[in-house]
Structure formats: structure tokens, C-alpha cells
């Protein structure tokens, strides 16, 4: 979906990948916990994953 948005999507992919990795617990979670709105970001990531994996 990100590639269909057009323009330079490398920055969006990099940020999204970093946030998903941080939220997944695959790296030091204290980095994610230091983000100002880490709870809201985590909820957004959960909603994104649910929407992406929902049956169509």
C-alpha cells in the first residue's frame, strides 16, 4: 500500500519498519518506551496490523 501512495516512499518505509521492529520486541524495547507517545504509537501499530491481516 505504501508504494501506491506515490512520491518518495523510502522515508515512510524506514520509519514504519523501525516502529514495527521496536513494537515487536525484537530489539531493545527501552528505545520504544522512550518515545513520547509510545502508547499511542503501539495502539496505531496494532490497529494497522489488524487492518492488514483482516479478511477481505
Buried (B, 14 or more C-beta within 10 A) or exposed (E): EEEEEEEEBEEEEEEBEEBEEBBEEEEEEEEBEEEEEBEEBBEEBEEBEEEEEEEE
